[in-house]
Amino acid sequence: MITLDAKHWTVEGELMVSFWVPGSIPQAVWQDFCDTLASGATHKLLLASIGAVEFDALQRRQINEALRARPPVAVAVVTDEAVVRGQLTATTWLGHIDVTSFPWHKLTDAYWHLSPRDVSERRALELVDIVRKRAEQAEQ
């Protein structure tokens, strides 16, 4: 199902901002995320996480397929977790998808890497904070 605003993500203009907490992601939530990503509603994805987010083989395949949708989606991953960066890098090998990773202290570099034309840097950083707070509060 296409959902432009959910607990773990929001779409504004061509930018989708997502935030994931440590642990596994429920399949229904991941399916909605991938459906929204593949819908063409967004062309840029800023995917952020704190801690080790777990993706199973099906979820890696789903994100790979979503990122290969037309038009292609540019992705910047923001995390300090080497395991998460490694999982997403491995995903890109499967589908020849361009995903660039950044540590949290380079969040603004991730924004500029994507350079969404209709969302300012300030607004993008606000969106990261909004989605992060929603995701973290839901886990408490």
N, C-alpha and C positions, 0 to 999 in steps of 0.2 A: 504494500500500500504506500502511496506517495504521501509523505507527511513533511511539510515545510518547516514545522516548528514542533519539536519533541523534547523530551527530557535531556537527551544526549546530543542534540544538534538543532541548528536553526539555519535557514537560508535567507539571505538578504542579497538582492540583486543576483549577480553571478557567483557569489561566494557562499559556500556551505562551511559553517564552523561546527566542529564536533569535539566533544570531550568525553573521555572514557575513564572510568575508575578501575582500580586493580581487580583482577579476577576474570571470570568467564562472562561472556555476553549472551544473554538469552537469545535463542534462535529467532523468535518472532521479532524482537527488537532489531536484530542484525538484518533480517530480511527487509524490514521497512526502511532501514538506513540505506541498504544497497538499492532498493527500488527507487528511493528518492534520488540517490546519486545517479542512477542510470536514466532517470526520466528526462534529462535534458534541461531541467530547471536550474541547474548549476553547471559551471565550467571550471570552478576553482574549489578545491577542498583544503581547508586548514584543519587537520586532524591532530588533536592534542590529547595527551594522557599523562597521568602521574602514576607511577607504579607499573607493575607487570600486568598488562592486559593480555588475556589468553584468547587466541583465535584457533579454532579447530580446522581440520582440512576442508570441510564443507564451507566454512566461513571465509577461508582464504580464497577458495575458488569463486565464491559469490562476489567478494570485493574485486577480484581480478576481472570478472565478467562485467561488473558495474563500471569499472574504470575504463574498460575498452569500448563502452557505449559511444555512440556518435552524437554530438561531437565529443572528442576526448576530454577528459578531466585532468587538469594539472593538480598535483598533490604536494603539499608541504606537511610533513609530520613533525610535531614538536613533542619531544619526550627526552628524558634523561636516561631512559631504560634501553640499554644496548640490545636486550632480547627483543623488545618491541620493534626497534629499528631493523634488526636482523630479520624478523618475520616479514615485515613489509618489504624489505629489500628482496627477500626470496620470492615474494609474491610478484614483484616486478619482473623477475627473471622468467617466470612462467608466461607472462603475457606481453613482454617487451613494453612495459609501462614505465613512465618517468616519474619516480617518486623521490623527493629530496627530503632528507631528515635534518632537523635542527635541535640542539639542546634548548632548554627553556630560556636560558639567558640570551638566546638569539631569536626570540619570538618575533621581534620586528623584522629581522632578516627573512624569516619565513613569510611574513606579509609581503615584503618587497619582492621576494622570489615569485610569488603569485601575481602581484600587482593587479588586483581586481580594479577595473576601471570605474566602478560605481559604488565602491565602499572605501571610505577613507581609512587611513591607518588607525586613527583614534577610534573610529567606529568598530573596526575589526577587533581591536584589543578589548573594547567594551563587550563585544559579542562573546569573545573567549571567556571573559569573566562571568557573564550572565549564564552561559551554558555550563561552565564549570561549577558554579554555585548550585544550579539546579541538579546537576548529576550528583554532586557530593551530598547535598541535603537529602536526596532521595535514598541514598545508601545508609543514612543514619537511622 
